[in-house]
Amino acid sequence: MFVCCQFALSTILGTLALLPVFLLTEASRFGTFMEIFKESAVLRNNLITSGLYFYLYNELSTLTISKTSATTQSVANTAKRVIVIVGVAIALGESLEPIKLLGCSIGIGGVLLYSLVK
């Protein structure tokens, strides 16, 4: 049970730790933000949706690490980044510069080597 609540507890503790910093630096602008938040449906929907997706992604990552290992999670995360870079380049019809191709090749090669060794 604790594993599924671990990221939630970390998020709550992080929020409490940053609350004094927020109060010192940004609290004076919070009213303005709330007015814009109430008026703009696009901002409201995008902020809530991206926050929810980001939280769920990190919750899933925490659960994955508890079921596998941090190394496996790190390799999978690297593979995900390479796939996203290549996929976006294909979808947008962009050419990949040599340095990007080299980086993607190193990432894919590292993931391949890890899977072969494991």
DRENTORKOL-3810 file (N, C-alpha, C; in nm, 4 decimals):
REM DRENTORKOL-3810
@n.u->0.0817; n.v->-0.1192; n.w->0.0000; ca.u->0.0000; ca.v->0.0000; ca.w->0.0000; c.u->0.0858; c.v->0.1252; c.w->0.0000
@n.u->0.1994; n.v->0.1199; n.w->0.0714; ca.u->0.2842; ca.v->0.2383; ca.w->0.0816; c.u->0.3432; c.v->0.2776; c.w->-0.0531
@n.u->0.3726; n.v->0.1775; n.w->-0.1387; ca.u->0.4353; ca.v->0.2068; ca.w->-0.2672; c.u->0.3457; c.v->0.2958; c.w->-0.3522
@n.u->0.2159; n.v->0.2704; n.w->-0.3537; ca.u->0.1276; ca.v->0.3506; ca.w->-0.4381; c.u->0.1072; c.v->0.4910; c.w->-0.3805
@n.u->0.1399; n.v->0.5113; n.w->-0.2566; ca.u->0.1260; ca.v->0.6444; ca.w->-0.1955; c.u->0.2596; c.v->0.7175; c.w->-0.1837
@n.u->0.3675; n.v->0.6526; n.w->-0.2199; ca.u->0.5004; ca.v->0.7092; ca.w->-0.1996; c.u->0.5181; c.v->0.8399; c.w->-0.2760
@n.u->0.4798; n.v->0.8434; n.w->-0.4039; ca.u->0.4970; ca.v->0.9669; ca.w->-0.4804; c.u->0.4019; c.v->1.0744; c.w->-0.4303
@n.u->0.2818; n.v->1.0363; n.w->-0.3901; ca.u->0.1870; ca.v->1.1345; ca.w->-0.3367; c.u->0.2444; c.v->1.1996; c.w->-0.2105
@n.u->0.3021; n.v->1.1198; n.w->-0.1227; ca.u->0.3630; ca.v->1.1744; ca.w->-0.0012; c.u->0.4825; c.v->1.2635; c.w->-0.0339
@n.u->0.5633; n.v->1.2219; n.w->-0.1302; ca.u->0.6778; ca.v->1.3044; ca.w->-0.1717; c.u->0.6306; c.v->1.4379; c.w->-0.2278
@n.u->0.5230; n.v->1.4358; n.w->-0.3047; ca.u->0.4690; ca.v->1.5580; ca.w->-0.3630; c.u->0.4159; c.v->1.6513; c.w->-0.2551
@n.u->0.3449; n.v->1.5968; n.w->-0.1592; ca.u->0.2905; ca.v->1.6781; ca.w->-0.0498; c.u->0.4034; c.v->1.7387; c.w->0.0338
@n.u->0.5042; n.v->1.6569; n.w->0.0674; ca.u->0.6170; ca.v->1.7079; ca.w->0.1462; c.u->0.6959; c.v->1.8136; c.w->0.0684
@n.u->0.7138; n.v->1.7936; n.w->-0.0617; ca.u->0.7817; ca.v->1.8929; ca.w->-0.1443; c.u->0.7046; c.v->2.0237; c.w->-0.1495
@n.u->0.5727; n.v->2.0125; n.w->-0.1602; ca.u->0.4880; ca.v->2.1326; ca.w->-0.1611; c.u->0.5002; c.v->2.2082; c.w->-0.0296
@n.u->0.4962; n.v->2.1361; n.w->0.0811; ca.u->0.5087; ca.v->2.2007; ca.w->0.2121; c.u->0.6460; c.v->2.2652; c.w->0.2299
@n.u->0.7505; n.v->2.2001; n.w->0.1753; ca.u->0.8848; ca.v->2.2557; ca.w->0.1876; c.u->0.8999; c.v->2.3838; c.w->0.1045
@n.u->0.8313; n.v->2.3907; n.w->-0.0096; ca.u->0.8429; ca.v->2.5084; ca.w->-0.0961; c.u->0.7438; c.v->2.6189; c.w->-0.0636
@n.u->0.6475; n.v->2.5901; n.w->0.0217; ca.u->0.5459; ca.v->2.6896; ca.w->0.0551; c.u->0.6057; c.v->2.8191; c.w->0.1107
@n.u->0.7017; n.v->2.8152; n.w->0.2023; ca.u->0.7597; ca.v->2.9416; ca.w->0.2500; c.u->0.8288; c.v->3.0223; c.w->0.1385
@n.u->0.8945; n.v->2.9528; n.w->0.0465; ca.u->0.9598; ca.v->3.0218; ca.w->-0.0649; c.u->0.8541; c.v->3.0888; c.w->-0.1528
@n.u->0.7452; n.v->3.0174; n.w->-0.1804; ca.u->0.6360; ca.v->3.0751; ca.w->-0.2584; c.u->0.5788; c.v->3.1980; c.w->-0.1887
@n.u->0.5558; n.v->3.1873; n.w->-0.0603; ca.u->0.4968; ca.v->3.2991; ca.w->0.0137; c.u->0.5886; c.v->3.4220; c.w->0.0123
@n.u->0.7188; n.v->3.4009; n.w->0.0138; ca.u->0.8132; ca.v->3.5123; ca.w->0.0126; c.u->0.8305; c.v->3.5745; c.w->-0.1258
@n.u->0.8180; n.v->3.4945; n.w->-0.2294; ca.u->0.8532; ca.v->3.5451; ca.w->-0.3625; c.u->0.7354; c.v->3.5698; c.w->-0.4555
@n.u->0.6310; n.v->3.4885; n.w->-0.4499; ca.u->0.5250; ca.v->3.4955; ca.w->-0.5503; c.u->0.3849; c.v->3.5194; c.w->-0.4957
@n.u->0.3677; n.v->3.5197; n.w->-0.3683; ca.u->0.2336; ca.v->3.5292; ca.w->-0.3097; c.u->0.1621; c.v->3.6581; c.w->-0.3500
@n.u->0.2356; n.v->3.7656; n.w->-0.3712; ca.u->0.1715; ca.v->3.8932; ca.w->-0.4075; c.u->0.1053; c.v->3.8871; c.w->-0.5445
@n.u->0.1489; n.v->3.7972; n.w->-0.6296; ca.u->0.0914; ca.v->3.7851; ca.w->-0.7642; c.u->-0.0148; c.v->3.6768; c.w->-0.7749
@n.u->-0.0416; n.v->3.6065; n.w->-0.6673; ca.u->-0.1343; ca.v->3.4934; ca.w->-0.6727; c.u->-0.2763; c.v->3.5372; c.w->-0.7090
@n.u->-0.3207; n.v->3.6516; n.w->-0.6605; ca.u->-0.4540; ca.v->3.7018; ca.w->-0.6933; c.u->-0.4697; c.v->3.7280; c.w->-0.8419
@n.u->-0.3678; n.v->3.7867; n.w->-0.9030; ca.u->-0.3697; ca.v->3.8103; ca.w->-1.0474; c.u->-0.3772; c.v->3.6791; c.w->-1.1235
@n.u->-0.2984; n.v->3.5824; n.w->-1.0794; ca.u->-0.3028; ca.v->3.4508; ca.w->-1.1432; c.u->-0.4421; c.v->3.3897; c.w->-1.1329
@n.u->-0.5041; n.v->3.3977; n.w->-1.0161; ca.u->-0.6364; ca.v->3.3388; ca.w->-0.9981; c.u->-0.7411; c.v->3.4052; c.w->-1.0886
@n.u->-0.7307; n.v->3.5359; n.w->-1.1088; ca.u->-0.8229; ca.v->3.6048; ca.w->-1.1996; c.u->-0.8074; c.v->3.5531; c.w->-1.3423
@n.u->-0.6832; n.v->3.5424; n.w->-1.3871; ca.u->-0.6580; ca.v->3.4895; ca.w->-1.5216; c.u->-0.7035; c.v->3.3449; c.w->-1.5314
@n.u->-0.6790; n.v->3.2671; n.w->-1.4264; ca.u->-0.7190; ca.v->3.1258; ca.w->-1.4231; c.u->-0.8703; c.v->3.1116; c.w->-1.4352
@n.u->-0.9459; n.v->3.1973; n.w->-1.3674; ca.u->-1.0924; ca.v->3.1919; ca.w->-1.3726; c.u->-1.1461; c.v->3.2335; c.w->-1.5088
@n.u->-1.0815; n.v->3.3311; n.w->-1.5727; ca.u->-1.1305; ca.v->3.3853; ca.w->-1.6989; c.u->-1.0937; c.v->3.3003; c.w->-1.8202
@n.u->-0.9807; n.v->3.2331; n.w->-1.8181; ca.u->-0.9309; ca.v->3.1619; ca.w->-1.9353; c.u->-0.9557; c.v->3.0115; c.w->-1.9231
@n.u->-1.0528; n.v->2.9630; n.w->-1.9984; ca.u->-1.0829; ca.v->2.8198; ca.w->-1.9972; c.u->-0.9671; c.v->2.7395; c.w->-2.0545
@n.u->-0.8995; n.v->2.7938; n.w->-2.1551; ca.u->-0.7864; ca.v->2.7236; ca.w->-2.2161; c.u->-0.6739; c.v->2.7062; c.w->-2.1138
@n.u->-0.6395; n.v->2.8138; n.w->-2.0439; ca.u->-0.5361; ca.v->2.8046; ca.w->-1.9407; c.u->-0.5764; c.v->2.7052; c.w->-1.8328
@n.u->-0.6992; n.v->2.7148; n.w->-1.7871; ca.u->-0.7477; ca.v->2.6269; ca.w->-1.6808; c.u->-0.7401; c.v->2.4801; c.w->-1.7242
@n.u->-0.7919; n.v->2.4493; n.w->-1.8426; ca.u->-0.7922; ca.v->2.3104; ca.w->-1.8897; c.u->-0.6505; c.v->2.2584; c.w->-1.9129
@n.u->-0.5659; n.v->2.3412; n.w->-1.9748; ca.u->-0.4290; ca.v->2.2975; ca.w->-2.0005; c.u->-0.3499; c.v->2.2778; c.w->-1.8716
@n.u->-0.3685; n.v->2.3670; n.w->-1.7757; ca.u->-0.2958; ca.v->2.3571; ca.w->-1.6492; c.u->-0.3388; c.v->2.2329; c.w->-1.5708
@n.u->-0.4671; n.v->2.2108; n.w->-1.5629; ca.u->-0.5169; ca.v->2.0936; ca.w->-1.4894; c.u->-0.4781; c.v->1.9643; c.w->-1.5596
@n.u->-0.4947; n.v->1.9607; n.w->-1.6916; ca.u->-0.4623; ca.v->1.8392; ca.w->-1.7661; c.u->-0.3142; c.v->1.8076; c.w->-1.7606
@n.u->-0.2282; n.v->1.9082; n.w->-1.7841; ca.u->-0.0847; ca.v->1.8810; ca.w->-1.7814; c.u->-0.0391; c.v->1.8422; c.w->-1.6408
@n.u->-0.0952; n.v->1.9054; n.w->-1.5388; ca.u->-0.0609; ca.v->1.8681; ca.w->-1.4020; c.u->-0.1012; c.v->1.7256; c.w->-1.3688
@n.u->-0.2202; n.v->1.6870; n.w->-1.4125; ca.u->-0.2683; ca.v->1.5508; ca.w->-1.3878; c.u->-0.1822; c.v->1.4486; c.w->-1.4606
@n.u->-0.1522; n.v->1.4758; n.w->-1.5889; ca.u->-0.0687; ca.v->1.3827; ca.w->-1.6648; c.u->0.0714; c.v->1.3717; c.w->-1.6051
@n.u->0.1278; n.v->1.4845; n.w->-1.5638; ca.u->0.2615; ca.v->1.4825; ca.w->-1.5059; c.u->0.2613; c.v->1.4038; c.w->-1.3749
@n.u->0.1597; n.v->1.4249; n.w->-1.2922; ca.u->0.1513; ca.v->1.3504; ca.w->-1.1661; c.u->0.1375; c.v->1.1999; c.w->-1.1938
@n.u->0.0474; n.v->1.1632; n.w->-1.2842; ca.u->0.0262; ca.v->1.0212; ca.w->-1.3137; c.u->0.1512; c.v->0.9574; c.w->-1.3743
@n.u->0.2220; n.v->1.0312; n.w->-1.4590; ca.u->0.3467; ca.v->0.9810; ca.w->-1.5168; c.u->0.4482; c.v->0.9510; c.w->-1.4056
@n.u->0.4642; n.v->1.0425; n.w->-1.3123; ca.u->0.5593; ca.v->1.0220; ca.w->-1.2030; c.u->0.5132; c.v->0.9131; c.w->-1.1064
@n.u->0.3832; n.v->0.9029; n.w->-1.0851; ca.u->0.3307; ca.v->0.7939; ca.w->-1.0018; c.u->0.3616; c.v->0.6594; c.w->-1.0671
@n.u->0.3408; n.v->0.6504; n.w->-1.1978; ca.u->0.3716; ca.v->0.5273; ca.w->-1.2705; c.u->0.5207; c.v->0.4974; c.w->-1.2663
@n.u->0.6039; n.v->0.5999; n.w->-1.2782; ca.u->0.7485; ca.v->0.5795; ca.w->-1.2701; c.u->0.7889; c.v->0.5248; c.w->-1.1338
@n.u->0.7294; n.v->0.5781; n.w->-1.0280; ca.u->0.7590; ca.v->0.5296; ca.w->-0.8937; c.u->0.7176; c.v->0.3833; c.w->-0.8778
@n.u->0.6006; n.v->0.3496; n.w->-0.9291; ca.u->0.5557; ca.v->0.2098; ca.w->-0.9228; c.u->0.6455; c.v->0.1185; c.w->-1.0061
@n.u->0.6894; n.v->0.1671; n.w->-1.1220; ca.u->0.7767; ca.v->0.0873; ca.w->-1.2074; c.u->0.9095; c.v->0.0597; c.w->-1.1397
@n.u->0.9660; n.v->0.1611; n.w->-1.0759; ca.u->1.0929; ca.v->0.1406; ca.w->-1.0053; c.u->1.0776; c.v->0.0391; c.w->-0.8928
@n.u->0.9631; n.v->0.0400; n.w->-0.8251; ca.u->0.9425; ca.v->-0.0564; ca.w->-0.7165; c.u->0.9286; c.v->-0.1987; c.w->-0.7693
@n.u->0.8835; n.v->-0.2140; n.w->-0.8938; ca.u->0.8668; ca.v->-0.3477; ca.w->-0.9516; c.u->0.9923; c.v->-0.3954; c.w->-1.0244
@n.u->1.0724; n.v->-0.3026; n.w->-1.0757; ca.u->1.1936; ca.v->-0.3415; ca.w->-1.1493; c.u->1.3145; c.v->-0.2880; c.w->-1.0727
@n.u->1.3949; n.v->-0.2122; n.w->-1.1391; ca.u->1.5081; ca.v->-0.1485; ca.w->-1.0718; c.u->1.5241; c.v->-0.0081; c.w->-1.1280
@n.u->1.5998; n.v->0.0725; n.w->-1.0581; ca.u->1.6229; ca.v->0.2089; ca.w->-1.1033; c.u->1.6991; c.v->0.2102; c.w->-1.2357
@n.u->1.7865; n.v->0.1129; n.w->-1.2559; ca.u->1.8619; ca.v->0.1052; ca.w->-1.3815; c.u->1.7699; c.v->0.0770; c.w->-1.4982
@n.u->1.6800; n.v->-0.0186; n.w->-1.4811; ca.u->1.5840; ca.v->-0.0508; ca.w->-1.5868; c.u->1.4976; c.v->0.0706; c.w->-1.6186
@n.u->1.4531; n.v->0.1412; n.w->-1.5178; ca.u->1.3718; ca.v->0.2612; ca.w->-1.5372; c.u->1.4518; c.v->0.3684; c.w->-1.6112
@n.u->1.5777; n.v->0.3837; n.w->-1.5771; ca.u->1.6614; ca.v->0.4836; ca.w->-1.6419; c.u->1.6836; c.v->0.4502; c.w->-1.7889
@n.u->1.7072; n.v->0.3248; n.w->-1.8189; ca.u->1.7257; ca.v->0.2827; ca.w->-1.9579; c.u->1.5966; c.v->0.3025; c.w->-2.0370
@n.u->1.4836; n.v->0.2660; n.w->-1.9777; ca.u->1.3548; ca.v->0.2848; ca.w->-2.0452; c.u->1.3268; c.v->0.4331; c.w->-2.0692
@n.u->1.3624; n.v->0.5170; n.w->-1.9751; ca.u->1.3426; ca.v->0.6608; ca.w->-1.9899; c.u->1.4307; c.v->0.7165; c.w->-2.1025
@n.u->1.5534; n.v->0.6673; n.w->-2.1120; ca.u->1.6416; ca.v->0.7085; ca.w->-2.2210; c.u->1.5843; c.v->0.6660; c.w->-2.3549
@n.u->1.5371; n.v->0.5418; n.w->-2.3631; ca.u->1.4768; ca.v->0.4929; ca.w->-2.4869; c.u->1.3548; c.v->0.5759; c.w->-2.5234
@n.u->1.2750; n.v->0.6124; n.w->-2.4255; ca.u->1.1562; ca.v->0.6943; ca.w->-2.4503; c.u->1.1945; c.v->0.8281; c.w->-2.5108
@n.u->1.2960; n.v->0.8898; n.w->-2.4571; ca.u->1.3396; ca.v->1.0208; ca.w->-2.5079; c.u->1.3871; c.v->1.0110; c.w->-2.6522
@n.u->1.4643; n.v->0.9065; n.w->-2.6831; ca.u->1.5125; ca.v->0.8878; ca.w->-2.8200; c.u->1.3950; c.v->0.8649; c.w->-2.9143
@n.u->1.3008; n.v->0.7824; n.w->-2.8728; ca.u->1.1842; ca.v->0.7538; ca.w->-2.9560; c.u->1.1036; c.v->0.8802; c.w->-2.9800
@n.u->1.0880; n.v->0.9628; n.w->-2.8782; ca.u->1.0139; ca.v->1.0887; ca.w->-2.8940; c.u->1.0852; c.v->1.1816; c.w->-2.9914
@n.u->1.2170; n.v->1.1946; n.w->-2.9794; ca.u->1.2928; ca.v->1.2822; ca.w->-3.0695; c.u->1.2785; c.v->1.2360; c.w->-3.2137
@n.u->1.2994; n.v->1.1079; n.w->-3.2381; ca.u->1.2900; ca.v->1.0547; ca.w->-3.3745; c.u->1.1463; c.v->1.0624; c.w->-3.4245
@n.u->1.0497; n.v->1.0272; n.w->-3.3385; ca.u->0.9089; ca.v->1.0307; ca.w->-3.3791; c.u->0.8614; c.v->1.1703; c.w->-3.4152
@n.u->0.9008; n.v->1.2687; n.w->-3.3376; ca.u->0.8616; ca.v->1.4071; ca.w->-3.3673; c.u->0.9273; c.v->1.4541; c.w->-3.4955
@n.u->1.0527; n.v->1.4180; n.w->-3.5165; ca.u->1.1206; ca.v->1.4563; ca.w->-3.6403; c.u->1.0506; c.v->1.3957; c.w->-3.7621
@n.u->1.0081; n.v->1.2714; n.w->-3.7514; ca.u->0.9356; ca.v->1.2069; ca.w->-3.8613; c.u->0.7993; c.v->1.2710; c.w->-3.8805
@n.u->0.7264; n.v->1.2928; n.w->-3.7717; ca.u->0.5916; ca.v->1.3492; ca.w->-3.7809; c.u->0.5925; c.v->1.4909; c.w->-3.8376
@n.u->0.6933; n.v->1.5695; n.w->-3.8027; ca.u->0.7004; ca.v->1.7077; ca.w->-3.8504; c.u->0.7785; c.v->1.7212; c.w->-3.9806
@n.u->0.8319; n.v->1.6109; n.w->-4.0294; ca.u->0.9061; ca.v->1.6137; ca.w->-4.1542; c.u->1.0393; c.v->1.6861; c.w->-4.1445
@n.u->1.0967; n.v->1.6914; n.w->-4.0277; ca.u->1.2258; ca.v->1.7583; ca.w->-4.0087; c.u->1.3391; c.v->1.6606; c.w->-4.0346
@n.u->1.4483; n.v->1.7150; n.w->-4.0822; ca.u->1.5661; ca.v->1.6309; ca.w->-4.0963; c.u->1.6446; c.v->1.6365; c.w->-3.9658
@n.u->1.7040; n.v->1.5254; n.w->-3.9313; ca.u->1.7847; ca.v->1.5207; ca.w->-3.8092; c.u->1.9280; c.v->1.5585; c.w->-3.8441
@n.u->1.9809; n.v->1.6558; n.w->-3.7729; ca.u->2.1191; ca.v->1.6972; ca.w->-3.7924; c.u->2.2114; c.v->1.5836; c.w->-3.7494
@n.u->2.3344; n.v->1.5809; n.w->-3.8008; ca.u->2.4274; ca.v->1.4720; ca.w->-3.7645; c.u->2.4464; c.v->1.4557; c.w->-3.6142
@n.u->2.4509; n.v->1.5664; n.w->-3.5397; ca.u->2.4721; ca.v->1.5555; ca.w->-3.3956; c.u->2.3516; c.v->1.4904; c.w->-3.3275
@n.u->2.2308; n.v->1.5197; n.w->-3.3773; ca.u->2.1101; ca.v->1.4561; ca.w->-3.3234; c.u->2.1086; c.v->1.3073; c.w->-3.3577
@n.u->2.1467; n.v->1.2747; n.w->-3.4807; ca.u->2.1534; ca.v->1.1336; ca.w->-3.5197; c.u->2.2549; c.v->1.0581; c.w->-3.4357
@n.u->2.3682; n.v->1.1211; n.w->-3.4088; ca.u->2.4698; ca.v->1.0576; ca.w->-3.3247; c.u->2.4156; c.v->1.0331; c.w->-3.1839
@n.u->2.3501; n.v->1.1334; n.w->-3.1270; ca.u->2.2931; ca.v->1.1181; ca.w->-2.9931; c.u->2.1867; c.v->1.0093; c.w->-2.9878
@n.u->2.0984; n.v->1.0085; n.w->-3.0878; ca.u->1.9945; ca.v->0.9048; ca.w->-3.0920; c.u->2.0557; c.v->0.7667; c.w->-3.1098
@n.u->2.1591; n.v->0.7583; n.w->-3.1924; ca.u->2.2260; ca.v->0.6294; ca.w->-3.2135; c.u->2.2919; c.v->0.5798; c.w->-3.0851
@n.u->2.3553; n.v->0.6702; n.w->-3.0125; ca.u->2.4171; ca.v->0.6315; ca.w->-2.8851; c.u->2.3097; c.v->0.5848; c.w->-2.7874
@n.u->2.1976; n.v->0.6577; n.w->-2.7821; ca.u->2.0884; ca.v->0.6185; ca.w->-2.6919; c.u->2.0308; c.v->0.4828; c.w->-2.7282
@n.u->2.0027; n.v->0.4623; n.w->-2.8563; ca.u->1.9465; ca.v->0.3340; ca.w->-2.8999; c.u->2.0478; c.v->0.2223; c.w->-2.8788
@n.u->2.1756; n.v->0.2493; n.w->-2.9099; ca.u->2.2797; ca.v->0.1482; ca.w->-2.8896; c.u->2.2962; c.v->0.1110; c.w->-2.7428
@n.u->2.2896; n.v->0.2097; n.w->-2.6556; ca.u->2.3000; ca.v->0.1818; ca.w->-2.5123; c.u->2.1850; c.v->0.0978; c.w->-2.4611
@n.u->2.0642; n.v->0.1297; n.w->-2.5073; ca.u->1.9475; ca.v->0.0513; ca.w->-2.4669; c.u->1.9588; c.v->-0.0910; c.w->-2.5206
@n.u->2.0047; n.v->-0.1041; n.w->-2.6452; ca.u->2.0233; ca.v->-0.2375; ca.w->-2.7043; c.u->2.1259; c.v->-0.3178; c.w->-2.6246
@n.u->2.2395; n.v->-0.2557; n.w->-2.5942; ca.u->2.3429; ca.v->-0.3258; ca.w->-2.5178; c.u->2.2932; c.v->-0.3686; c.w->-2.3809
@n.u->2.2177; n.v->-0.2793; n.w->-2.3154; ca.u->2.1648; ca.v->-0.3132; ca.w->-2.1841; c.u->2.0703; c.v->-0.4329; c.w->-2.1931
@n.u->1.9825; n.v->-0.4338; n.w->-2.2937; ca.u->1.8867; ca.v->-0.5443; ca.w->-2.3067; c.u->1.9572; c.v->-0.6746; c.w->-2.3416
@n.u->2.0668; n.v->-0.6674; n.w->-2.4204; ca.u->2.1404; ca.v->-0.7887; ca.w->-2.4535; c.u->2.2162; c.v->-0.8437; c.w->-2.3330
@n.u->2.2732; n.v->-0.7546; n.w->-2.2528; ca.u->2.3481; ca.v->-0.7968; ca.w->-2.1347; c.u->2.2534; c.v->-0.8525; c.w->-2.0289
@n.u->2.1399; n.v->-0.7883; n.w->-2.0115; ca.u->2.0450; ca.v->-0.8310; ca.w->-1.9084; c.u->1.9812; c.v->-0.9601; c.w->-1.9534
END
